[in-house]
Amino acid sequence: MAKATTIKIRLNSTADTGYFYVAKKNSRTMTEKMSKKKYDPIARKHVEFKEAKIK
């Protein structure tokens, strides 16, 4: 079997609220860690979300 090109990652909030998103990432084209600005409903504002592994 070939290795899958897309992997699931967890985007953790940098506001330390414990909120996270689950996203897909193409591991062959995006080798660096992913970070996005998204809405954190607990902090009630847009914050940076950084990539972590799903346990």
mmCIF file of the N, C-alpha and C atoms, coordinates in Angstrom:
data_MODEL
# 
_entry.id   MODEL 
# 
loop_
_atom_site.group_PDB 
_atom_site.id 
_atom_site.type_symbol 
_atom_site.label_atom_id 
_atom_site.label_alt_id 
_atom_site.label_comp_id 
_atom_site.label_asym_id 
_atom_site.label_entity_id 
_atom_site.label_seq_id 
_atom_site.pdbx_PDB_ins_code 
_atom_site.Cartn_x 
_atom_site.Cartn_y 
_atom_site.Cartn_z 
_atom_site.occupancy 
_atom_site.B_iso_or_equiv 
_atom_site.pdbx_formal_charge 
_atom_site.auth_seq_id 
_atom_site.auth_comp_id 
_atom_site.auth_asym_id 
_atom_site.auth_atom_id 
_atom_site.pdbx_PDB_model_num 
ATOM 1   N N  . MET A 1 1  ? 0.825   -1.185 0.000  1.00 0.00 ? 1  MET A N  1 
ATOM 2   C CA . MET A 1 1  ? 0.000   0.000  0.000  1.00 0.00 ? 1  MET A CA 1 
ATOM 3   C C  . MET A 1 1  ? 0.876   1.257  0.000  1.00 0.00 ? 1  MET A C  1 
ATOM 4   N N  . ALA A 1 2  ? 0.443   2.250  -0.731 1.00 0.00 ? 2  ALA A N  1 
ATOM 5   C CA . ALA A 1 2  ? 1.154   3.517  -0.775 1.00 0.00 ? 2  ALA A CA 1 
ATOM 6   C C  . ALA A 1 2  ? 0.753   4.376  0.429  1.00 0.00 ? 2  ALA A C  1 
ATOM 7   N N  . LYS A 1 3  ? 1.636   5.265  0.821  1.00 0.00 ? 3  LYS A N  1 
ATOM 8   C CA . LYS A 1 3  ? 1.356   6.172  1.922  1.00 0.00 ? 3  LYS A CA 1 
ATOM 9   C C  . LYS A 1 3  ? 0.383   7.248  1.444  1.00 0.00 ? 3  LYS A C  1 
ATOM 10  N N  . ALA A 1 4  ? -0.580  7.598  2.281  1.00 0.00 ? 4  ALA A N  1 
ATOM 11  C CA . ALA A 1 4  ? -1.583  8.595  1.920  1.00 0.00 ? 4  ALA A CA 1 
ATOM 12  C C  . ALA A 1 4  ? -0.940  9.976  1.785  1.00 0.00 ? 4  ALA A C  1 
ATOM 13  N N  . THR A 1 5  ? -1.405  10.750 0.804  1.00 0.00 ? 5  THR A N  1 
ATOM 14  C CA . THR A 1 5  ? -0.829  12.079 0.605  1.00 0.00 ? 5  THR A CA 1 
ATOM 15  C C  . THR A 1 5  ? -1.389  13.083 1.606  1.00 0.00 ? 5  THR A C  1 
ATOM 16  N N  . THR A 1 6  ? -2.657  12.939 1.984  1.00 0.00 ? 6  THR A N  1 
ATOM 17  C CA . THR A 1 6  ? -3.244  13.870 2.936  1.00 0.00 ? 6  THR A CA 1 
ATOM 18  C C  . THR A 1 6  ? -3.294  13.230 4.314  1.00 0.00 ? 6  THR A C  1 
ATOM 19  N N  . ILE A 1 7  ? -2.992  14.036 5.320  1.00 0.00 ? 7  ILE A N  1 
ATOM 20  C CA . ILE A 1 7  ? -3.070  13.574 6.701  1.00 0.00 ? 7  ILE A CA 1 
ATOM 21  C C  . ILE A 1 7  ? -3.956  14.531 7.490  1.00 0.00 ? 7  ILE A C  1 
ATOM 22  N N  . LYS A 1 8  ? -4.560  14.024 8.559  1.00 0.00 ? 8  LYS A N  1 
ATOM 23  C CA . LYS A 1 8  ? -5.370  14.866 9.427  1.00 0.00 ? 8  LYS A CA 1 
ATOM 24  C C  . LYS A 1 8  ? -4.462  15.477 10.484 1.00 0.00 ? 8  LYS A C  1 
ATOM 25  N N  . ILE A 1 9  ? -4.660  16.772 10.710 1.00 0.00 ? 9  ILE A N  1 
ATOM 26  C CA . ILE A 1 9  ? -3.896  17.466 11.741 1.00 0.00 ? 9  ILE A CA 1 
ATOM 27  C C  . ILE A 1 9  ? -4.852  18.197 12.664 1.00 0.00 ? 9  ILE A C  1 
ATOM 28  N N  . ARG A 1 10 ? -4.349  18.556 13.823 1.00 0.00 ? 10 ARG A N  1 
ATOM 29  C CA . ARG A 1 10 ? -5.129  19.294 14.811 1.00 0.00 ? 10 ARG A CA 1 
ATOM 30  C C  . ARG A 1 10 ? -4.572  20.705 14.895 1.00 0.00 ? 10 ARG A C  1 
ATOM 31  N N  . LEU A 1 11 ? -5.446  21.703 14.770 1.00 0.00 ? 11 LEU A N  1 
ATOM 32  C CA . LEU A 1 11 ? -5.036  23.105 14.871 1.00 0.00 ? 11 LEU A CA 1 
ATOM 33  C C  . LEU A 1 11 ? -5.440  23.617 16.253 1.00 0.00 ? 11 LEU A C  1 
ATOM 34  N N  . ASN A 1 12 ? -4.449  23.804 17.137 1.00 0.00 ? 12 ASN A N  1 
ATOM 35  C CA . ASN A 1 12 ? -4.697  24.252 18.507 1.00 0.00 ? 12 ASN A CA 1 
ATOM 36  C C  . ASN A 1 12 ? -4.676  25.770 18.582 1.00 0.00 ? 12 ASN A C  1 
ATOM 37  N N  . SER A 1 13 ? -5.560  26.323 19.407 1.00 0.00 ? 13 SER A N  1 
ATOM 38  C CA . SER A 1 13 ? -5.635  27.763 19.604 1.00 0.00 ? 13 SER A CA 1 
ATOM 39  C C  . SER A 1 13 ? -4.447  28.249 20.420 1.00 0.00 ? 13 SER A C  1 
ATOM 40  N N  . THR A 1 14 ? -3.881  29.386 20.017 1.00 0.00 ? 14 THR A N  1 
ATOM 41  C CA . THR A 1 14 ? -2.780  29.974 20.778 1.00 0.00 ? 14 THR A CA 1 
ATOM 42  C C  . THR A 1 14 ? -3.289  30.826 21.933 1.00 0.00 ? 14 THR A C  1 
ATOM 43  N N  . ALA A 1 15 ? -4.617  30.964 22.069 1.00 0.00 ? 15 ALA A N  1 
ATOM 44  C CA . ALA A 1 15 ? -5.203  31.713 23.174 1.00 0.00 ? 15 ALA A CA 1 
ATOM 45  C C  . ALA A 1 15 ? -5.324  30.854 24.434 1.00 0.00 ? 15 ALA A C  1 
ATOM 46  N N  . ASP A 1 16 ? -4.854  29.613 24.378 1.00 0.00 ? 16 ASP A N  1 
ATOM 47  C CA . ASP A 1 16 ? -4.880  28.662 25.505 1.00 0.00 ? 16 ASP A CA 1 
ATOM 48  C C  . ASP A 1 16 ? -6.275  28.424 26.063 1.00 0.00 ? 16 ASP A C  1 
ATOM 49  N N  . THR A 1 17 ? -7.255  28.318 25.171 1.00 0.00 ? 17 THR A N  1 
ATOM 50  C CA . THR A 1 17 ? -8.619  28.026 25.594 1.00 0.00 ? 17 THR A CA 1 
ATOM 51  C C  . THR A 1 17 ? -8.920  26.535 25.501 1.00 0.00 ? 17 THR A C  1 
ATOM 52  N N  . GLY A 1 18 ? -8.069  25.789 24.804 1.00 0.00 ? 18 GLY A N  1 
ATOM 53  C CA . GLY A 1 18 ? -8.315  24.365 24.619 1.00 0.00 ? 18 GLY A CA 1 
ATOM 54  C C  . GLY A 1 18 ? -9.130  24.058 23.381 1.00 0.00 ? 18 GLY A C  1 
ATOM 55  N N  . TYR A 1 19 ? -9.535  25.078 22.653 1.00 0.00 ? 19 TYR A N  1 
ATOM 56  C CA . TYR A 1 19 ? -10.329 24.888 21.440 1.00 0.00 ? 19 TYR A CA 1 
ATOM 57  C C  . TYR A 1 19 ? -9.416  24.498 20.285 1.00 0.00 ? 19 TYR A C  1 
ATOM 58  N N  . PHE A 1 20 ? -9.918  23.614 19.419 1.00 0.00 ? 20 PHE A N  1 
ATOM 59  C CA . PHE A 1 20 ? -9.119  23.176 18.274 1.00 0.00 ? 20 PHE A CA 1 
ATOM 60  C C  . PHE A 1 20 ? -9.999  22.872 17.082 1.00 0.00 ? 20 PHE A C  1 
ATOM 61  N N  . TYR A 1 21 ? -9.396  22.926 15.906 1.00 0.00 ? 21 TYR A N  1 
ATOM 62  C CA . TYR A 1 21 ? -10.016 22.509 14.652 1.00 0.00 ? 21 TYR A CA 1 
ATOM 63  C C  . TYR A 1 21 ? -9.274  21.289 14.147 1.00 0.00 ? 21 TYR A C  1 
ATOM 64  N N  . VAL A 1 22 ? -9.940  20.440 13.362 1.00 0.00 ? 22 VAL A N  1 
ATOM 65  C CA . VAL A 1 22 ? -9.293  19.331 12.671 1.00 0.00 ? 22 VAL A CA 1 
ATOM 66  C C  . VAL A 1 22 ? -9.288  19.670 11.195 1.00 0.00 ? 22 VAL A C  1 
ATOM 67  N N  . ALA A 1 23 ? -8.112  19.555 10.569 1.00 0.00 ? 23 ALA A N  1 
ATOM 68  C CA . ALA A 1 23 ? -7.968  19.931 9.163  1.00 0.00 ? 23 ALA A CA 1 
ATOM 69  C C  . ALA A 1 23 ? -7.166  18.860 8.438  1.00 0.00 ? 23 ALA A C  1 
ATOM 70  N N  . LYS A 1 24 ? -7.249  18.878 7.120  1.00 0.00 ? 24 LYS A N  1 
ATOM 71  C CA . LYS A 1 24 ? -6.448  17.988 6.287  1.00 0.00 ? 24 LYS A CA 1 
ATOM 72  C C  . LYS A 1 24 ? -5.296  18.770 5.693  1.00 0.00 ? 24 LYS A C  1 
ATOM 73  N N  . LYS A 1 25 ? -4.167  18.091 5.522  1.00 0.00 ? 25 LYS A N  1 
ATOM 74  C CA . LYS A 1 25 ? -2.988  18.745 4.980  1.00 0.00 ? 25 LYS A CA 1 
ATOM 75  C C  . LYS A 1 25 ? -2.291  17.779 4.036  1.00 0.00 ? 25 LYS A C  1 
ATOM 76  N N  . ASN A 1 26 ? -1.860  18.297 2.886  1.00 0.00 ? 26 ASN A N  1 
ATOM 77  C CA . ASN A 1 26 ? -1.080  17.500 1.951  1.00 0.00 ? 26 ASN A CA 1 
ATOM 78  C C  . ASN A 1 26 ? 0.363   17.480 2.459  1.00 0.00 ? 26 ASN A C  1 
ATOM 79  N N  . SER A 1 27 ? 0.806   16.331 2.967  1.00 0.00 ? 27 SER A N  1 
ATOM 80  C CA . SER A 1 27 ? 2.117   16.255 3.609  1.00 0.00 ? 27 SER A CA 1 
ATOM 81  C C  . SER A 1 27 ? 3.264   16.286 2.613  1.00 0.00 ? 27 SER A C  1 
ATOM 82  N N  . ARG A 1 28 ? 2.992   16.061 1.342  1.00 0.00 ? 28 ARG A N  1 
ATOM 83  C CA . ARG A 1 28 ? 4.066   16.089 0.339  1.00 0.00 ? 28 ARG A CA 1 
ATOM 84  C C  . ARG A 1 28 ? 4.381   17.503 -0.126 1.00 0.00 ? 28 ARG A C  1 
ATOM 85  N N  . THR A 1 29 ? 3.357   18.363 -0.236 1.00 0.00 ? 29 THR A N  1 
ATOM 86  C CA . THR A 1 29 ? 3.601   19.723 -0.715 1.00 0.00 ? 29 THR A CA 1 
ATOM 87  C C  . THR A 1 29 ? 3.814   20.709 0.421  1.00 0.00 ? 29 THR A C  1 
ATOM 88  N N  . MET A 1 30 ? 3.190   20.477 1.573  1.00 0.00 ? 30 MET A N  1 
ATOM 89  C CA . MET A 1 30 ? 3.340   21.365 2.739  1.00 0.00 ? 30 MET A CA 1 
ATOM 90  C C  . MET A 1 30 ? 4.134   20.635 3.812  1.00 0.00 ? 30 MET A C  1 
ATOM 91  N N  . THR A 1 31 ? 5.440   20.758 3.763  1.00 0.00 ? 31 THR A N  1 
ATOM 92  C CA . THR A 1 31 ? 6.277   20.026 4.717  1.00 0.00 ? 31 THR A CA 1 
ATOM 93  C C  . THR A 1 31 ? 6.440   20.773 6.037  1.00 0.00 ? 31 THR A C  1 
ATOM 94  N N  . GLU A 1 32 ? 6.254   22.090 6.027  1.00 0.00 ? 32 GLU A N  1 
ATOM 95  C CA . GLU A 1 32 ? 6.400   22.858 7.263  1.00 0.00 ? 32 GLU A CA 1 
ATOM 96  C C  . GLU A 1 32 ? 5.097   22.813 8.071  1.00 0.00 ? 32 GLU A C  1 
ATOM 97  N N  . LYS A 1 33 ? 5.180   23.253 9.322  1.00 0.00 ? 33 LYS A N  1 
ATOM 98  C CA . LYS A 1 33 ? 4.009   23.270 10.203 1.00 0.00 ? 33 LYS A CA 1 
ATOM 99  C C  . LYS A 1 33 ? 3.003   24.305 9.709  1.00 0.00 ? 33 LYS A C  1 
ATOM 100 N N  . MET A 1 34 ? 1.740   23.970 9.831  1.00 0.00 ? 34 MET A N  1 
ATOM 101 C CA . MET A 1 34 ? 0.670   24.820 9.331  1.00 0.00 ? 34 MET A CA 1 
ATOM 102 C C  . MET A 1 34 ? 0.174   25.745 10.443 1.00 0.00 ? 34 MET A C  1 
ATOM 103 N N  . SER A 1 35 ? -0.149  26.979 10.087 1.00 0.00 ? 35 SER A N  1 
ATOM 104 C CA . SER A 1 35 ? -0.767  27.901 11.039 1.00 0.00 ? 35 SER A CA 1 
ATOM 105 C C  . SER A 1 35 ? -1.761  28.770 10.282 1.00 0.00 ? 35 SER A C  1 
ATOM 106 N N  . LYS A 1 36 ? -2.909  29.000 10.906 1.00 0.00 ? 36 LYS A N  1 
ATOM 107 C CA . LYS A 1 36 ? -3.974  29.781 10.285 1.00 0.00 ? 36 LYS A CA 1 
ATOM 108 C C  . LYS A 1 36 ? -4.625  30.667 11.327 1.00 0.00 ? 36 LYS A C  1 
ATOM 109 N N  . LYS A 1 37 ? -5.155  31.793 10.871 1.00 0.00 ? 37 LYS A N  1 
ATOM 110 C CA . LYS A 1 37 ? -5.959  32.644 11.735 1.00 0.00 ? 37 LYS A CA 1 
ATOM 111 C C  . LYS A 1 37 ? -7.411  32.225 11.564 1.00 0.00 ? 37 LYS A C  1 
ATOM 112 N N  . LYS A 1 38 ? -8.011  31.771 12.669 1.00 0.00 ? 38 LYS A N  1 
ATOM 113 C CA . LYS A 1 38 ? -9.397  31.329 12.638 1.00 0.00 ? 38 LYS A CA 1 
ATOM 114 C C  . LYS A 1 38 ? -10.111 31.847 13.883 1.00 0.00 ? 38 LYS A C  1 
ATOM 115 N N  . TYR A 1 39 ? -11.419 31.640 13.915 1.00 0.00 ? 39 TYR A N  1 
ATOM 116 C CA . TYR A 1 39 ? -12.239 32.140 15.020 1.00 0.00 ? 39 TYR A CA 1 
ATOM 117 C C  . TYR A 1 39 ? -12.214 31.166 16.189 1.00 0.00 ? 39 TYR A C  1 
ATOM 118 N N  . ASP A 1 40 ? -11.956 31.679 17.378 1.00 0.00 ? 40 ASP A N  1 
ATOM 119 C CA . ASP A 1 40 ? -12.025 30.909 18.618 1.00 0.00 ? 40 ASP A CA 1 
ATOM 120 C C  . ASP A 1 40 ? -13.280 31.341 19.367 1.00 0.00 ? 40 ASP A C  1 
ATOM 121 N N  . PRO A 1 41 ? -14.313 30.486 19.433 1.00 0.00 ? 41 PRO A N  1 
ATOM 122 C CA . PRO A 1 41 ? -15.564 30.897 20.070 1.00 0.00 ? 41 PRO A CA 1 
ATOM 123 C C  . PRO A 1 41 ? -15.461 31.071 21.582 1.00 0.00 ? 41 PRO A C  1 
ATOM 124 N N  . ILE A 1 42 ? -14.484 30.440 22.221 1.00 0.00 ? 42 ILE A N  1 
ATOM 125 C CA . ILE A 1 42 ? -14.320 30.597 23.669 1.00 0.00 ? 42 ILE A CA 1 
ATOM 126 C C  . ILE A 1 42 ? -13.704 31.966 23.977 1.00 0.00 ? 42 ILE A C  1 
ATOM 127 N N  . ALA A 1 43 ? -12.678 32.350 23.197 1.00 0.00 ? 43 ALA A N  1 
ATOM 128 C CA . ALA A 1 43 ? -12.068 33.670 23.363 1.00 0.00 ? 43 ALA A CA 1 
ATOM 129 C C  . ALA A 1 43 ? -12.893 34.756 22.684 1.00 0.00 ? 43 ALA A C  1 
ATOM 130 N N  . ARG A 1 44 ? -13.789 34.350 21.802 1.00 0.00 ? 44 ARG A N  1 
ATOM 131 C CA . ARG A 1 44 ? -14.680 35.238 21.048 1.00 0.00 ? 44 ARG A CA 1 
ATOM 132 C C  . ARG A 1 44 ? -13.921 36.243 20.195 1.00 0.00 ? 44 ARG A C  1 
ATOM 133 N N  . LYS A 1 45 ? -12.864 35.773 19.521 1.00 0.00 ? 45 LYS A N  1 
ATOM 134 C CA . LYS A 1 45 ? -12.122 36.601 18.575 1.00 0.00 ? 45 LYS A CA 1 
ATOM 135 C C  . LYS A 1 45 ? -11.285 35.702 17.666 1.00 0.00 ? 45 LYS A C  1 
ATOM 136 N N  . HIS A 1 46 ? -10.738 36.287 16.610 1.00 0.00 ? 46 HIS A N  1 
ATOM 137 C CA . HIS A 1 46 ? -9.871  35.555 15.697 1.00 0.00 ? 46 HIS A CA 1 
ATOM 138 C C  . HIS A 1 46 ? -8.468  35.484 16.296 1.00 0.00 ? 46 HIS A C  1 
ATOM 139 N N  . VAL A 1 47 ? -7.924  34.269 16.364 1.00 0.00 ? 47 VAL A N  1 
ATOM 140 C CA . VAL A 1 47 ? -6.574  34.060 16.894 1.00 0.00 ? 47 VAL A CA 1 
ATOM 141 C C  . VAL A 1 47 ? -5.814  33.116 15.978 1.00 0.00 ? 47 VAL A C  1 
ATOM 142 N N  . GLU A 1 48 ? -4.536  33.000 16.206 1.00 0.00 ? 48 GLU A N  1 
ATOM 143 C CA . GLU A 1 48 ? -3.673  32.094 15.437 1.00 0.00 ? 48 GLU A CA 1 
ATOM 144 C C  . GLU A 1 48 ? -3.869  30.660 15.954 1.00 0.00 ? 48 GLU A C  1 
ATOM 145 N N  . PHE A 1 49 ? -4.017  29.729 15.030 1.00 0.00 ? 49 PHE A N  1 
ATOM 146 C CA . PHE A 1 49 ? -4.097  28.310 15.354 1.00 0.00 ? 49 PHE A CA 1 
ATOM 147 C C  . PHE A 1 49 ? -2.873  27.625 14.776 1.00 0.00 ? 49 PHE A C  1 
ATOM 148 N N  . LYS A 1 50 ? -2.176  26.824 15.586 1.00 0.00 ? 50 LYS A N  1 
ATOM 149 C CA . LYS A 1 50 ? -0.962  26.154 15.136 1.00 0.00 ? 50 LYS A CA 1 
ATOM 150 C C  . LYS A 1 50 ? -1.143  24.650 15.126 1.00 0.00 ? 50 LYS A C  1 
ATOM 151 N N  . GLU A 1 51 ? -0.410  24.005 14.237 1.00 0.00 ? 51 GLU A N  1 
ATOM 152 C CA . GLU A 1 51 ? -0.543  22.576 13.998 1.00 0.00 ? 51 GLU A CA 1 
ATOM 153 C C  . GLU A 1 51 ? 0.031   21.738 15.144 1.00 0.00 ? 51 GLU A C  1 
ATOM 154 N N  . ALA A 1 52 ? -0.683  20.644 15.453 1.00 0.00 ? 52 ALA A N  1 
ATOM 155 C CA . ALA A 1 52 ? -0.212  19.630 16.393 1.00 0.00 ? 52 ALA A CA 1 
ATOM 156 C C  . ALA A 1 52 ? -0.711  18.284 15.892 1.00 0.00 ? 52 ALA A C  1 
ATOM 157 N N  . LYS A 1 53 ? -0.117  17.218 16.374 1.00 0.00 ? 53 LYS A N  1 
ATOM 158 C CA . LYS A 1 53 ? -0.541  15.878 15.954 1.00 0.00 ? 53 LYS A CA 1 
ATOM 159 C C  . LYS A 1 53 ? -1.820  15.479 16.668 1.00 0.00 ? 53 LYS A C  1 
ATOM 160 N N  . ILE A 1 54 ? -2.617  14.665 16.003 1.00 0.00 ? 54 ILE A N  1 
ATOM 161 C CA . ILE A 1 54 ? -3.812  14.099 16.623 1.00 0.00 ? 54 ILE A CA 1 
ATOM 162 C C  . ILE A 1 54 ? -3.375  12.869 17.401 1.00 0.00 ? 54 ILE A C  1 
ATOM 163 N N  . LYS A 1 55 ? -3.751  12.824 18.674 1.00 0.00 ? 55 LYS A N  1 
ATOM 164 C CA . LYS A 1 55 ? -3.327  11.707 19.527 1.00 0.00 ? 55 LYS A CA 1 
ATOM 165 C C  . LYS A 1 55 ? -4.281  10.544 19.418 1.00 0.00 ? 55 LYS A C  1 
# 
